Amino acid sequence: MCGIVGYIGHRDAYPIIIKGLERLEYRGYDSAGIVLFDGKDTNLAKTKGKVEDLKNKSNTTISIDGKLGLGHTRWATHGVPNDVNSHPHYSNSGDLVIIHNGIIENYESIKKALIKRGYVFHSDTDTEVLVNLIEEVKKQEGVKLGKAVQIALNQVVGAYAIAVFDKNKSDEIVVARLGSPLAIGIGENEYFIASDASPFIEFTNNAVYLEDEEMAIVRLGKEIKLRKIKDDAIAYPNILELQMNLEEIEKGGYDHFMLKEIYEQPRAILDTYRGRLLADQGLIKMAGIDQNLEKFLNANRIIIVACGTSWHAGLVAEYIFEDLARIPVEVEYASEFRYRNPVITENDVLIAISQSGETADTLAAIKMAKERGAFVFGVCNVVGSSIARETDAGAYTHAGPEIGVASTKAFTTQITVLTLIALKLAKEKGSISESKYHEFLVELEGIPAKVEKTLASNALLEDIAEVYKDSSNCLYLGRGYNFPVALEGALKLKEISYIHAEGYPAAEMKHGPIALIDEEMPVVVIATRRGHYEKVVSNIQEIKSRSGKIIAVVTEGDVQVTELADHVVEVPETSEPLTPLLTTIPLQLLSYHIALMRGCNVDQPRNLAKSVTVE
């Protein structure tokens, strides 16, 4: 949520900031703004709407000169989306300028105190309160900007990533973070600031990711100076070499990032198991597991915490871990887990799953589990992210950047990593036979080719989408390993097409949802031959007898369901635990085409953000 971009150096700041904001559009936002400093004056433009609207406004209303600038895309929290509430914000004197991602929870009490001191507020935001608090500290304490930011942040409660500069000292920008991500790109006598590395990847491969409760003074001609906000302790920057490249964050000829990322899944799955899965040797190599094997083998249970699509991947993992490795698993919404006062012991292993590695609720769950002695293992996609740093060990998915708000390759690569872990533990525990273990390795190795084959159904799914694009509701049904896939399919349809959809275990249809079925209700049924096939066939017959419209995802060569369903999409045969890696593909494509036909913004659905970094 919200996007931050900043630049200070020898280049013109405007094109860097605008392009950076465009690359952060996936984070979700309702307004945008930019401020540039030309050495004498600041020039500010901000507007409700998209970055394109900001470009049009700034090109006609302000000077776009300047080697220092800040840009922001805002997700409204305090105050409605409008031009005034958009960032950046000035302090009362006009000297300080700030952009902010997060929420200042005690802003009202601070605002009242500042009003008594004569401050006037023009917006409804907590951010304008923060910049004026910094100004008041700077004035009262007689300190430099960096120290004023530190003192002010020790007085606020909440989450933040901020960048602030003083137009009277135009060679530095002060940044800080608590709970919201912030990266600093390091170039030749230039610095880039952003919510992630995508805005500056063509300029530098070197970046520092701020830790929670860290701040930095980014000053031209000087090395980055990091300090702890609470105690003023000096922190030494860990400069990472970025693995991202520019091609990965461009559309590459596809109409939308979502479609590109759906089609990237064969490669993403392959990259995720590359070097880890050695089927010809009967080996799975994962350093994070190998070095902590006893923690997993001796665990009383595994607790999986996640949100959204990652939670659905965790549900698939619950089936895999319990079925193959015979380890008890609980899957929790991180947002509920952190507030439930759960029972956690030092004999538990907690697996936290997050595409971005910055999900606020998941990070809070990690911290709670660590405080109570559990071993915490992270599964995320972004190198250097907060979850990667906070966990005891972990595994990256290697999916590459996922720009579309609706997760696709994140889901399949997370399942791939979790399957590798489950198989490794099953082998170590002896809970599956050698022959079954080797069979799974060979099957998993062949999954990318089978996903490629499944993608060939795209034209068929486009035709099906044309039939159901005007539906108001949709049911998704699955059993066993494919029940979480039904949930994920329903989520995809809801979030990008705005059609109400619900996923259910197929057997639960008789416990309520069957009342909704009539000739207007499309029902997507995952009915592969592996698993509870005959039971699902019975469910389909019940739908058919009530005139429901059936879209079935079946195994190649299926006859029985094909005779009953109105539409059939085939996927290749595979082992039952691996079927979610195939059955989810048609549901992603169906959602994509329906959303497109309804005129929806596929990559940036309304009200949604890619990474939920605040509660």
C-alpha positions in Angstrom: 0.0 0.0 0.0 1.2 3.5 -1.0 4.4 3.9 -3.0 7.4 6.1 -2.2 10.0 7.3 -4.7 12.8 9.8 -4.1 15.9 10.9 -5.9 18.9 13.1 -5.1 21.9 13.3 -7.4 23.1 14.6 -10.7 20.3 13.5 -13.0 16.9 15.3 -13.6 14.7 13.9 -10.8 11.3 14.2 -12.6 11.5 11.4 -15.1 13.1 9.0 -12.5 10.3 9.7 -10.0 7.4 9.5 -12.5 8.7 6.2 -14.0 9.2 4.9 -10.4 5.7 5.8 -9.5 4.4 3.9 -12.5 6.3 0.9 -11.5 4.8 1.1 -8.0 1.2 1.3 -9.3 0.8 -2.4 -8.5 0.8 -1.5 -4.8 -2.6 0.1 -5.0 -3.4 3.8 -4.7 -6.1 6.5 -5.2 -4.0 9.6 -5.7 -0.5 10.7 -6.6 1.9 13.6 -6.1 5.4 14.9 -6.7 7.7 17.6 -5.4 10.8 18.9 -7.1 13.5 21.2 -5.7 15.4 23.3 -8.3 17.9 24.8 -5.9 15.7 27.8 -5.1 12.1 26.7 -4.9 10.0 23.6 -4.5 7.5 22.8 -7.1 4.5 20.6 -6.0 1.9 18.8 -8.0 -0.6 16.3 -6.6 -4.0 15.0 -7.7 -6.6 12.4 -7.0 -6.4 9.7 -9.7 -3.6 7.9 -11.5 0.0 8.6 -12.2 -1.0 9.5 -15.7 -3.2 12.3 -14.3 -0.2 13.5 -12.2 2.0 13.6 -15.4 -0.6 15.7 -17.2 -1.0 18.1 -14.2 2.7 18.5 -13.5 3.6 19.1 -17.1 1.2 22.0 -17.3 1.3 23.6 -13.9 4.8 23.4 -12.4 8.5 23.6 -13.4 9.8 20.1 -13.6 13.5 21.1 -13.1 15.5 19.8 -10.2 18.0 17.2 -9.1 16.1 16.4 -5.9 12.6 15.2 -5.7 10.0 13.0 -3.9 7.0 11.2 -5.4 4.1 9.3 -3.8 1.1 7.2 -4.6 -1.4 7.3 -1.7 -3.9 4.8 -0.4 -6.4 6.8 1.6 -6.5 6.2 5.3 -6.9 9.5 7.1 -9.0 11.8 4.9 -10.8 11.0 1.6 -8.9 10.7 -1.7 -8.5 14.2 -3.0 -5.8 16.7 -4.2 -5.4 18.2 -0.8 -4.9 15.0 1.1 -2.5 13.6 -1.4 1.2 13.6 -0.6 3.8 15.2 -0.5 2.9 17.5 2.4 4.6 20.7 3.6 5.3 21.9 7.1 3.7 25.2 8.1 6.9 27.1 7.3 7.1 25.5 3.9 10.7 24.4 4.6 10.1 20.7 5.2 8.5 18.3 2.7 7.4 14.7 3.5 6.0 11.6 2.0 4.7 8.8 4.2 3.5 5.3 3.9 1.7 4.0 7.0 -0.6 5.2 9.8 0.2 7.4 12.8 -2.2 6.2 15.4 -1.8 9.0 17.9 -2.0 11.8 15.4 -5.1 13.4 16.9 -3.5 14.2 20.2 -0.3 15.5 18.5 -2.5 17.6 16.2 -4.3 19.2 19.1 -1.0 20.1 20.8 0.3 21.6 17.6 -2.8 23.6 17.1 -2.4 25.1 20.5 1.1 26.2 19.4 -0.3 28.0 16.4 0.0 25.4 13.7 -2.6 25.4 10.9 -3.6 22.2 9.0 -4.8 22.1 5.5 -5.5 18.4 5.1 -7.1 15.7 7.1 -4.0 13.5 7.0 -1.9 12.1 9.8 1.1 12.8 7.6 0.7 16.6 7.7 0.7 16.2 11.5 4.0 14.3 11.4 5.8 16.8 9.2 4.7 19.7 11.5 5.8 17.7 14.6 9.2 17.3 13.0 9.3 21.1 12.3 8.3 21.9 15.9 11.0 19.6 17.3 13.6 21.1 15.0 12.6 24.6 16.1 12.3 23.9 19.9 15.4 21.7 20.2 17.6 23.7 17.8 18.7 20.4 16.1 19.4 19.3 12.5 16.8 17.6 10.5 18.0 14.1 11.1 17.9 14.5 14.9 14.5 16.2 14.7 13.1 13.3 12.7 14.5 10.9 15.3 13.0 12.7 18.3 9.6 13.1 16.5 9.4 9.5 15.6 9.9 8.5 19.2 6.8 10.4 20.0 4.5 8.7 17.5 2.7 5.4 17.7 2.0 3.5 14.5 3.7 2.3 11.3 5.6 4.4 8.8 8.1 4.6 6.0 9.0 8.3 5.4 11.2 10.5 3.3 11.6 14.1 4.3 13.9 17.0 3.2 14.5 20.6 4.2 14.7 23.0 1.2 17.4 25.0 3.1 19.6 21.9 3.1 19.2 20.5 -0.3 22.0 17.9 -0.3 20.2 15.4 1.9 17.0 13.4 2.4 16.2 11.8 5.8 14.4 8.4 5.6 13.0 6.1 8.3 10.9 3.0 8.6 8.8 1.0 11.1 6.5 -1.7 9.6 6.5 -0.4 6.1 9.3 -1.3 3.6 11.9 1.2 2.3 14.9 0.6 0.1 17.8 3.0 -0.8 19.5 2.5 -4.1 23.2 3.5 -4.2 24.7 5.0 -7.4 27.7 7.1 -8.3 27.1 10.2 -6.2 23.4 9.7 -6.3 20.8 8.0 -4.2 17.4 6.5 -5.0 14.7 5.9 -2.4 11.7 3.6 -3.0 9.2 1.2 -1.4 11.0 -1.5 -3.3 13.9 -1.7 -5.8 11.8 -1.7 -9.0 11.9 2.2 -9.5 15.7 2.3 -9.7 16.8 -1.1 -11.1 18.1 0.3 -14.4 20.4 2.8 -12.5 22.0 0.6 -9.8 22.2 -3.0 -8.6 23.2 -2.0 -5.1 20.6 -1.3 -2.4 20.2 -1.1 1.4 16.9 -2.2 2.9 16.2 -0.4 6.2 15.3 -2.6 9.1 12.4 -1.7 11.4 13.1 1.3 13.7 16.1 2.4 11.5 16.6 5.8 9.9 19.2 7.0 7.5 20.6 10.4 6.4 21.1 10.2 2.7 23.6 12.9 1.8 25.4 13.7 -1.5 29.1 13.0 -1.3 28.7 10.9 1.9 28.2 7.3 2.7 24.8 6.4 4.1 24.6 6.9 7.8 22.1 4.5 9.6 20.9 5.0 13.2 18.5 3.2 15.4 15.5 5.5 16.1 15.0 4.4 19.7 18.5 4.6 21.1 20.6 6.4 18.6 22.9 3.4 18.1 24.8 3.4 14.9 23.8 0.6 12.4 26.0 -0.4 9.6 24.3 -0.8 6.2 24.2 -4.2 4.6 24.5 -3.4 0.9 22.8 -6.1 -1.2 23.3 -6.8 -4.9 19.9 -6.9 -6.5 18.9 -10.0 -8.4 16.1 -8.3 -10.4 16.5 -7.1 -14.0 14.6 -4.6 -16.0 12.9 -7.1 -18.3 11.3 -8.8 -15.4 9.3 -5.7 -14.4 8.1 -4.8 -18.0 5.2 -6.4 -19.7 7.3 -8.1 -22.4 4.6 -7.9 -25.2 1.7 -9.0 -23.0 -1.4 -6.8 -22.6 -1.3 -7.1 -18.8 1.2 -8.1 -16.1 -1.3 -10.7 -14.8 -1.4 -12.5 -18.2 2.4 -12.4 -18.4 2.7 -13.8 -14.9 0.2 -16.6 -15.6 2.3 -17.6 -18.6 5.6 -17.3 -16.6 4.5 -20.1 -14.3 6.3 -23.0 -16.1 9.6 -21.0 -15.8 8.8 -19.8 -12.3 8.2 -23.3 -11.0 11.3 -24.6 -12.7 13.4 -21.7 -11.2 11.9 -22.5 -7.8 13.0 -26.1 -7.7 16.2 -25.6 -9.8 19.2 -26.7 -7.8 16.9 -28.1 -5.0 15.2 -31.0 -6.8 17.7 -33.6 -8.1 15.3 -36.3 -9.2 18.0 -38.4 -10.9 19.9 -38.6 -7.6 16.8 -38.9 -5.4 17.8 -35.8 -3.5 16.2 -32.6 -2.3 18.7 -29.9 -1.3 17.4 -27.0 0.8 19.9 -25.2 3.0 17.2 -23.7 5.3 15.8 -27.2 5.9 19.1 -29.1 6.0 20.5 -26.8 8.6 17.4 -27.1 10.8 16.2 -30.6 10.1 15.9 -31.6 13.8 13.6 -28.6 14.4 11.1 -29.9 11.8 11.5 -33.6 12.6 11.0 -33.0 16.4 8.2 -30.5 16.0 4.9 -31.1 17.9 3.2 -29.4 15.0 3.7 -27.0 12.2 1.7 -23.7 12.3 1.3 -22.0 8.9 0.4 -18.3 8.9 -0.4 -16.2 5.9 -3.0 -13.9 4.3 -5.0 -14.1 1.0 -3.6 -16.2 -1.7 -0.6 -17.3 0.5 -3.1 -18.6 3.0 -4.6 -20.8 0.3 -1.1 -22.1 -0.5 -0.8 -22.9 3.2 -4.0 -24.9 3.0 -2.6 -27.0 0.2 0.5 -27.4 2.3 -1.6 -28.7 5.2 -2.8 -31.6 3.1 0.7 -32.3 1.8 2.5 -32.2 5.2 0.0 -34.3 7.0 -0.5 -36.8 4.1 3.2 -37.3 3.3 5.2 -36.3 6.3 2.6 -37.2 9.0 3.2 -33.9 10.9 0.2 -32.1 12.4 -0.5 -28.8 10.7 -2.6 -25.8 11.6 -3.2 -23.1 9.0 -4.0 -19.6 10.4 -5.0 -16.2 9.0 -2.1 -14.1 10.3 -4.6 -11.2 10.9 -6.5 -13.4 13.4 -3.6 -15.4 14.8 -1.8 -12.3 16.1 -4.8 -11.2 18.2 -6.1 -14.6 19.4 -3.5 -15.2 22.2 -2.7 -18.5 20.6 -0.9 -21.3 22.4 2.7 -21.4 20.9 5.5 -23.4 22.4 9.2 -23.9 21.7 8.4 -27.2 20.2 6.3 -25.6 17.4 7.6 -24.7 14.0 5.9 -21.7 12.4 6.0 -21.3 8.6 5.2 -17.7 7.4 4.2 -17.4 3.8 4.2 -14.0 1.9 4.9 -13.1 -1.7 6.2 -9.7 -0.8 7.8 -10.6 2.5 6.3 -7.3 3.9 2.7 -8.3 4.9 2.1 -6.5 8.2 -0.1 -9.1 9.9 2.3 -11.9 8.9 5.3 -10.0 10.3 3.4 -9.4 13.6 2.7 -13.1 13.8 6.3 -13.9 13.3 7.4 -11.6 16.1 4.8 -13.1 18.4 6.0 -16.7 17.6 9.6 -15.8 18.1 8.9 -14.2 21.5 7.3 -17.5 22.6 10.2 -19.6 21.5 8.9 -21.2 18.3 11.3 -21.8 15.4 10.1 -19.6 12.5 10.7 -20.4 8.8 9.8 -18.0 6.0 8.6 -18.6 2.5 8.7 -15.5 0.4 9.6 -14.2 -3.0 11.5 -10.9 -2.4 15.2 -11.1 -1.5 16.0 -8.9 1.5 12.4 -8.4 2.5 11.4 -8.0 6.1 10.1 -11.6 6.5 13.4 -12.9 5.0 15.3 -10.9 7.7 13.0 -11.6 10.6 12.7 -15.4 10.3 15.2 -17.9 11.7 15.5 -19.6 8.3 13.6 -19.8 5.1 13.4 -20.4 1.4 12.8 -18.1 -1.5 10.3 -19.0 -4.2 12.4 -17.5 -7.1 9.2 -16.5 -9.0 10.6 -13.2 -10.1 8.8 -9.9 -9.6 5.0 -10.2 -9.5 3.5 -6.9 -10.5 -0.2 -7.9 -11.0 -2.1 -7.3 -7.8 -3.9 -10.7 -8.2 -1.3 -13.3 -7.3 -0.8 -16.1 -9.8 2.8 -17.4 -10.0 3.2 -16.6 -6.3 0.6 -19.3 -5.5 2.2 -22.1 -7.7 5.7 -21.3 -6.6 4.8 -21.3 -2.9 3.1 -24.7 -3.3 6.3 -25.9 -5.1 8.5 -24.9 -2.2 6.2 -26.3 0.4 5.9 -29.6 -1.5 9.7 -29.9 -1.6 9.9 -29.4 2.2 7.1 -31.9 2.8 8.8 -34.5 0.6 12.2 -34.0 2.2 10.7 -34.4 5.7 8.7 -37.5 4.5 11.9 -39.1 3.2 13.8 -38.3 6.5 11.0 -39.7 8.6 10.4 -42.7 6.4 6.7 -41.9 6.2 6.6 -42.7 2.5 8.2 -45.5 0.6 11.4 -45.1 -1.5 9.4 -45.9 -4.6 6.7 -43.3 -3.8 9.3 -40.7 -2.9 11.1 -41.1 -6.3 7.8 -41.1 -8.1 6.9 -37.7 -6.6 10.3 -36.3 -7.5 9.9 -37.3 -11.1 6.4 -36.0 -11.2 7.3 -32.6 -9.7 10.2 -32.3 -12.2 7.7 -32.7 -15.0 5.2 -30.2 -13.7 6.4 -27.1 -15.7 5.8 -29.0 -19.0 2.3 -30.0 -17.8 1.6 -26.4 -16.8 2.7 -25.4 -20.3 0.3 -27.9 -21.8 -2.6 -26.6 -19.5 -2.0 -23.0 -20.8 -2.9 -24.2 -24.3 -6.6 -24.1 -23.0 -6.5 -20.3 -23.1 -8.7 -19.9 -26.2 -11.2 -22.3 -24.8 -11.4 -20.4 -21.5 -11.8 -17.2 -23.4 -14.9 -18.7 -25.0 -16.2 -19.9 -21.7 -15.6 -16.4 -20.2 -17.8 -14.9 -22.9 -20.7 -17.0 -21.8 -20.4 -16.1 -18.1 -19.0 -12.5 -18.1 -22.4 -11.0 -17.0 -23.0 -13.4 -14.1 -23.6 -11.9 -10.7 -22.5 -14.9 -8.6 -20.4 -18.0 -9.0 -19.6 -21.1 -6.9 -16.3 -23.0 -6.9 -16.2 -26.5 -5.6 -13.3 -28.9 -4.9 -12.4 -31.7 -2.5 -9.2 -32.7 -0.8 -6.1 -31.1 -2.3 -8.3 -29.1 -4.6 -10.6 -27.5 -2.0 -8.0 -24.7 -1.5 -7.8 -24.3 -5.3 -11.6 -23.7 -5.3 -11.1 -21.0 -2.7 -8.2 -19.5 -4.7 -10.3 -19.6 -7.9 -13.2 -17.7 -6.2 -10.8 -15.1 -4.9 -9.3 -14.5 -8.3 -12.8 -13.9 -9.8 -13.9 -11.6 -7.0 -10.8 -9.5 -6.9 -10.4 -8.7 -10.6 -13.9 -9.0 -12.1 -15.9 -7.9 -9.1 -18.3 -10.8 -9.5 -19.3 -12.3 -6.1 -17.8 -15.8 -5.8 -17.4 -18.4 -3.1 -15.3 -21.5 -2.8 -16.6 -24.6 -0.9 -15.6 -28.1 -0.2 -17.9 -30.0 -2.7 -19.5 -32.0 0.1 -20.5 -28.8 1.9 -22.7 -27.8 -1.0 -25.6 -29.7 0.6 -25.1 -27.6 3.8 -26.4 -24.4 2.4 -25.0 -23.3 -1.0 -27.2 -25.8 -2.9 -30.1 -23.4 -2.2 -28.5 -20.9 -4.5 -28.2 -23.1 -7.5 -30.5 -22.5 -10.5 -30.1 -21.9 -14.3 -28.4 -18.6 -13.6 -25.7 -19.9 -11.3 -22.4 -21.0 -12.9 -20.6 -23.6 -10.8 -16.9 -24.3 -11.3 -16.0 -27.9 -10.2 -12.5 -29.3 -9.9 -13.0 -32.9 -10.8 -9.7 -34.6 -11.5 -9.5 -38.4 -11.5 -7.1 -38.3 -8.5 -8.7 -38.0 -5.1 -12.5 -38.3 -4.4 -13.6 -38.5 -8.0 -16.8 -40.5 -7.5 -17.9 -38.2 -4.7 -17.4 -35.1 -6.9 -19.3 -36.7 -9.7 -22.2 -37.2 -7.4 -22.0 -33.5 -6.5 -22.1 -32.6 -10.2 -25.2 -34.7 -10.7 -26.9 -32.8 -7.9 -26.0 -29.5 -9.5 -27.2 -30.8 -12.9 -30.6 -31.8 -11.5 -31.1 -28.2 -10.4 -30.2 -26.7 -13.7 -26.9 -25.2 -12.6 -24.3 -24.4 -15.3 -21.2 -26.6 -14.8 -17.7 -25.6 -15.7 -15.5 -28.6 -14.9 -11.7 -28.9 -14.7 -11.0 -32.6 -15.4 -8.1 -35.0 -16.1 -7.3 -35.6 -19.8 -9.5 -38.2 -21.3 -12.3 -37.9 -18.7 -15.6 -39.3 -20.0 -18.0 -39.3 -17.0 -17.8 -35.7 -16.0 -17.6 -34.6 -19.7 -21.0 -36.0 -20.3 -22.5 -34.0 -17.4 -20.8 -30.7 -17.6 -21.7 -27.7 -19.8 -18.0 -26.9 -20.3 -14.9 -29.0 -19.7 -11.2 -27.9 -19.4 -8.7 -30.7 -19.3 -5.4 -30.8 -17.4 -2.7 -33.5 -17.6 -2.6 -36.5 -15.3 -0.3 -36.1 -12.2 0.0 -37.3 -8.6 -2.9 -36.1 -6.4 -0.8 -33.8 -4.2 0.5 -32.0 -7.3 -2.8 -31.5 -9.0 -3.3 -27.9 -7.5 -0.3 -26.8 -9.6 -2.3 -27.6 -12.7 -5.9 -27.1 -11.7 -5.4 -23.5 -10.6 -4.2 -22.5 -14.1 -7.6 -22.6 -15.9 -9.2 -20.7 -13.0 -6.6 -17.9 -13.3 -7.2 -17.6 -17.1 -11.0 -17.7 -16.7 -10.9 -14.9 -14.2 -8.5 -12.9 -16.4 -10.8 -13.1 -19.5 -14.0 -12.4 -17.6 -12.4 -9.3 -16.0 -11.1 -8.1 -19.3 -14.5 -8.5 -20.9 -16.2 -6.6 -18.1 -13.8 -3.7 -18.7 -12.1 -4.1 -15.3 -8.5 -2.9 -14.6 -6.9 -6.4 -14.4 -3.6 -5.4 -13.0 -4.9 -2.8 -10.5 -8.3 -3.9 -9.2 -10.2 -1.2 -7.3 -9.6 -0.9 -3.6 -6.8 -3.5 -3.6 -3.1 -3.3 -3.0 -0.4 -5.9 -3.9 1.3 -5.7 -0.5 -0.7 -5.0 2.7 1.9 -3.2 4.8 -0.6 -1.6 7.3 -3.5 -3.1 9.2 
